[in-house]
Amino acid sequence: MSEQFARHETQALTKTLQHKLSLQFFKTLQRTLPSVRAPNRSLLESCHTSQRSMALDLPPQLLPRRPSYLTEHLPSNSTLVPHAAFQPPEALPHRYADMIDTFASYKYRNTCNISSLDLHAAFAPLCNDRESLVEAMSSGGRIGHDAPYMPRGCDMRWFSTEEICEILSRFEKVIILGDSMMRHVIGSINVLIRKDLGYGAVTDWNFSPEERHDTILKRTADVVKNDPESLACPADTIDVIIEMMIRFPIPSDELDRLRALLPTKKPDRPYAFIFGHGLWNDLDLQATLDWLDTLLDVLKQHAPWLTSSTNYQPSNPHGKKKSGQATRGALAAAKRERKHEEGFWPRLFLTPNAAGKEKPDEWIVSQGNKALMVFEEAVGVEVKRRGVEHLGTWNMSIQSNKFDGV
């Protein structure tokens, strides 16, 4: 019985599909090529009639039945309800920059041949708050290799240069701390605030054309001093700087440079910090956490206005031996201190981007894409416990071209 049923059902469904495909095929041809004649209607009707008669001749239990999802009402199953994948951006003034090429007026726009629309495809709705934005950006990706990036679930703003200047001016200083990957962050910021796709990221005022390709601009103060006309932001309103701290343990001279950036008295505007680390310690989670804890301890000790307590004790990131009880007590105290911060102290941790096909084979195991994915997930959990927000970049970059695979 089961074989007979399967054979009859297959024949009936095949004839129905052939009938529908025939009609659809000739309708399409008629729209594109008016001279094509439709098939003989009587022939199609006879096929349809024979198919119906064949089905009617079957016993009721052998008649083909339509799937339940085509006949039953399933209100809660959203996967069966057709809908647009992405809605167009809201027709609001502040979304105008999301829908135009903001690079159109940049220097070397035609030479570099890149549009801001190549980098981000806008859609609705916008994310409601910073938490949802960070989550959407960490989970977002691309629909195709080198396609424009899109956050997941809700969209981000693609700010114009003028808006970027206004945002950065809200902070006394934006300090970027990390390894060589973080140079891309400050380089991108400098490109945007100088409106220069060719040399906005480098110190191009005192080097030959060959040298300026390799000389990353590390602080906006150097632009103000040496080439103020290239800065789109009003003079002395922004201060962005990077300090290279590539691995743990952190050398003492690097920590001294960080201390020199911090005032002992609370400034009029808040400080913001962007951290990035991992590759130079082969994605060793504990080394990265010790690196971050060291920096957080230095910041709070040298800038007591960042925390509510003036008796903050470091969390012993260097691993010096103590009694078990004392060590647990120090760690607990450190965690309590991090939960009782006062004021606005934004901190963001960026994990490394995905590896490309040009990455050397010797790093595939320790720094390949599996290791990067595991590292990003673990870091996201741990830095959150320290009151630091986390932005993952692996999903964003897995389908993008990478110059050297790193």
Stockholm file with secondary structure:
# STOCKHOLM 1.0

chainA/1-406         MSEQFARHETQALTKTLQHKLSLQFFKTLQRTLPSVRAPNRSLLESCHTSQRSMALDLPPQLLPRRPSYLTEHLPSNSTLVPHAAFQPPEALPHRYADMIDTFASYKYRNTCNISSLDLHAAFAPLCNDRESLVEAMSSGGRIGHDAPYMPRGCDMRWFSTEEICEILSRFEKVIILGDSMMRHVIGSINVLIRKDLGYGAVTDWNFSPEERHDTILKRTADVVKNDPESLACPADTIDVIIEMMIRFPIPSDELDRLRALLPTKKPDRPYAFIFGHGLWNDLDLQATLDWLDTLLDVLKQHAPWLTSSTNYQPSNPHGKKKSGQATRGALAAAKRERKHEEGFWPRLFLTPNAAGKEKPDEWIVSQGNKALMVFEEAVGVEVKRRGVEHLGTWNMSIQSNKFDGV
#=GR chainA/1-406 SS CHHHHHHHHHHHHHHHHHHHHHHHHHHHHHHHCTTSCCCCHHHHHHHHHHHHHHHHTSCGGGSCCCCHHHHSCCTTCGGGSCCCSSBCCCSCGGGGGGGSCTTTTSBTHHHHTCCGGGTBCCCBCBCSSHHHHHHHHHHCEESSTTCCEECSSSBCCCCCHHHHHHHHTTSSEEEEEESGGGHHHHHHHHHHHHTBTTTTTBCTTSSCTTTGGGCBCCBHHHHHHHCGGGCCSCTTSCCEEEEECCSSSCCHHHHHHHHHTCCSSCCSSCEEEEEECCGGGTTCHHHHHHHHHHHHHHHHHHCGGGSSCSCCCCCCTTCCCCCHHHHHHHHHHHHHHHHSCCSCCCEEEECCCCCCTTSCGGGHHHHSHHHHHHHHHHHHHHHHHTTCEEECCHHHHTTSCCSSCC
#=GC SS_cons         CHHHHHHHHHHHHHHHHHHHHHHHHHHHHHHHCTTSCCCCHHHHHHHHHHHHHHHHTSCGGGSCCCCHHHHSCCTTCGGGSCCCSSBCCCSCGGGGGGGSCTTTTSBTHHHHTCCGGGTBCCCBCBCSSHHHHHHHHHHCEESSTTCCEECSSSBCCCCCHHHHHHHHTTSSEEEEEESGGGHHHHHHHHHHHHTBTTTTTBCTTSSCTTTGGGCBCCBHHHHHHHCGGGCCSCTTSCCEEEEECCSSSCCHHHHHHHHHTCCSSCCSSCEEEEEECCGGGTTCHHHHHHHHHHHHHHHHHHCGGGSSCSCCCCCCTTCCCCCHHHHHHHHHHHHHHHHSCCSCCCEEEECCCCCCTTSCGGGHHHHSHHHHHHHHHHHHHHHHHTTCEEECCHHHHTTSCCSSCC
//
